[in-house]
Amino acid sequence: MKYLRERMKRILLDTNFLLVPYQFKMDIFSQIDFMVDGPHELLLPTGVISELRKLSKGKGKEGAAARFALKLIEVRKLKKVKSSGKVDGWLSSYAKRKGFLVATNDKALRNRLKKEGVKAVVLRSRSGLEVV
């Protein structure tokens, strides 16, 4: 079992990445399963849950997308990771320290991750996901 843990890819999910299923009618979980070769685990920072809860109180598409994301989280029973501080800063430092990937659709965060040498899972022109 130790071998699997060492080889397992772990992916931290960012808030805006969890809005993609509603916004673009895409099953991000199936896309990740298809894209990642081998065992992997999706991790949900507690700060992302807090951001989604705040967004879910809003009206319009963003609020609806956040409510949908919260339901997806509940159904998927994603493993939670305690985070602190600003979500983007925490994601980049934690991913770099642990060697994890970050799933995000935030351009500023993607640029930050790239500078720090952290791989990101991103939406590629509404047709699928890719690792950059």
Phi and psi in degrees as a GROMACS rama.xvg file:
@    title "Ramachandran Plot"
@    xaxis  label "Phi"
@    yaxis  label "Psi"
@TYPE xy
-59.8056  -37.4797  LYS-2
-58.9681  -43.4089  TYR-3
-63.4844  -40.012  LEU-4
-64.9755  -39.2999  ARG-5
-67.1632  -34.1612  GLU-6
-91.0693  -12.7257  ARG-7
-67.4348  134.831  MET-8
-88.9075  135.526  LYS-9
-116.552  134.555  ARG-10
-124.772  120.932  ILE-11
-85.9662  133.005  LEU-12
-97.7517  129.445  LEU-13
-91.4418  158.463  ASP-14
-54.6646  -53.8202  THR-15
-67.2261  -23.7943  ASN-16
-67.054  -34.2454  PHE-17
-75.8929  -10.1568  LEU-18
-84.7144  -17.5831  LEU-19
-56.6537  -43.2701  VAL-20
-56.0739  -40.7084  PRO-21
-75.6547  -44.6174  TYR-22
-67.8433  -38.2737  GLN-23
-118.973  8.93358  PHE-24
52.7815  48.4491  LYS-25
-123.315  136.039  MET-26
-86.252  91.8473  ASP-27
-64.7912  -30.1532  ILE-28
-69.5217  -43.562  PHE-29
-65.5441  -38.6309  SER-30
-61.8091  -43.3414  GLN-31
-66.1824  -43.5631  ILE-32
-57.1372  -40.9832  ASP-33
-70.5861  -40.3106  PHE-34
-76.2138  -39.1018  MET-35
-86.8042  121.55  VAL-36
-85.1483  114.884  ASP-37
100.794  -173.965  GLY-38
-66.9136  142.615  PRO-39
-151.783  162.024  HIS-40
-138.077  133.586  GLU-41
-96.124  130.744  LEU-42
-118.689  138.233  LEU-43
-116.215  108.433  LEU-44
-65.2751  143.087  PRO-45
-63.4426  -29.0564  THR-46
-64.6891  -32.4813  GLY-47
-67.1576  -40.6568  VAL-48
-61.4196  -43.3693  ILE-49
-61.052  -44.4051  SER-50
-62.1065  -43.1005  GLU-51
-63.3377  -39.7958  LEU-52
-61.8615  -42.342  ARG-53
-63.2306  -47.0186  LYS-54
-63.7919  -33.6651  LEU-55
-66.7307  -18.8146  SER-56
-78.8224  -13.4507  LYS-57
-80.3008  166.738  GLY-58
-98.3539  172.401  LYS-59
84.3019  -168.207  GLY-60
-65.6106  -39.6605  LYS-61
-65.1437  -42.0596  GLU-62
-63.8464  -42.3608  GLY-63
-64.6018  -40.8512  ALA-64
-64.0354  -39.7143  ALA-65
-67.1915  -41.1619  ALA-66
-63.2227  -41.0315  ARG-67
-63.0252  -42.8493  PHE-68
-61.5652  -41.3529  ALA-69
-62.953  -37.4401  LEU-70
-67.1215  -40.9172  LYS-71
-60.4703  -43.1411  LEU-72
-59.2751  -43.7786  ILE-73
-63.4667  -44.7044  GLU-74
-68.0558  -43.2123  VAL-75
-76.243  -16.8588  ARG-76
50.2438  54.8949  LYS-77
-69.061  146.294  LEU-78
-72.1835  129.254  LYS-79
-93.6625  145.949  LYS-80
-125.2  127.312  VAL-81
-68.1799  125.427  LYS-82
-123.098  162.806  SER-83
-142.979  158.313  SER-84
75.6087  -162.009  GLY-85
-70.5096  136.503  LYS-86
-60.0026  -48.2254  VAL-87
-61.4145  -43.6345  ASP-88
-63.9225  -42.1572  GLY-89
-64.4903  -44.968  TRP-90
-57.6875  -48.262  LEU-91
-67.1085  -42.9649  SER-92
-71.3524  -40.8353  SER-93
-67.4163  -43.8749  TYR-94
-63.1853  -40.6077  ALA-95
-65.581  -45.0362  LYS-96
-64.645  -38.9891  ARG-97
-95.2436  -13.2702  LYS-98
78.2932  28.2998  GLY-99
-90.918  163.337  PHE-100
-93.0842  160.562  LEU-101
-125.331  125.972  VAL-102
-93.0012  114.108  ALA-103
-148.398  156.307  THR-104
-120.537  14.1189  ASN-105
-92.3097  114.912  ASP-106
-62.1097  -41.9943  LYS-107
-63.5215  -41.5819  ALA-108
-67.5428  -39.7648  LEU-109
-58.4743  -44.3656  ARG-110
-63.3199  -41.7195  ASN-111
-62.3132  -44.862  ARG-112
-62.5086  -41.5468  LEU-113
-60.36  -44.6582  LYS-114
-61.51  -31.7671  LYS-115
-91.9251  0.787544  GLU-116
77.7175  22.5698  GLY-117
-99.464  130.667  VAL-118
-75.7519  145.746  LYS-119
-127.741  144.182  ALA-120
-96.4036  123.785  VAL-121
-132.573  161.086  VAL-122
-77.378  129.013  LEU-123
-107.905  104.56  ARG-124
39.7675  48.5163  SER-125
59.49  1.13666  ARG-126
-102.174  -15.9249  SER-127
172.401  -171.449  GLY-128
-112.35  157.702  LEU-129
-148.313  159.273  GLU-130
-99.9807  127.633  VAL-131
